[in-house]
């Protein structure tokens, strides 16, 4: 009984995270400014990372957690690079 409830909770969390990714993608493509698009990309990365974590919790394998860790690092670096590009117009000085 308890395992069934936990499976439904994982499923609900994955559905909500999928909806958050769709909302972030909508803002990414419709954002009025570049700053809005950068924040939307960061939220899509975060939702994807959390979705991978919930997949890992649901399946019980560690590969999803490692992929989520790599995605989190890429998210951080890409957000910094895009913010620097928007502020200065160049990434490498």
Secondary structure, DSSP 8 states (H G I E B T S, - for coil): -HHHHHHHHHHHHHHHHHHHHHHHHHHHHH-SSHHHHHHHHHHHHHHHHHHHHHHHHHH--SHHHHHHHHHHHHHHHHHHHHHHHHHHS-S--
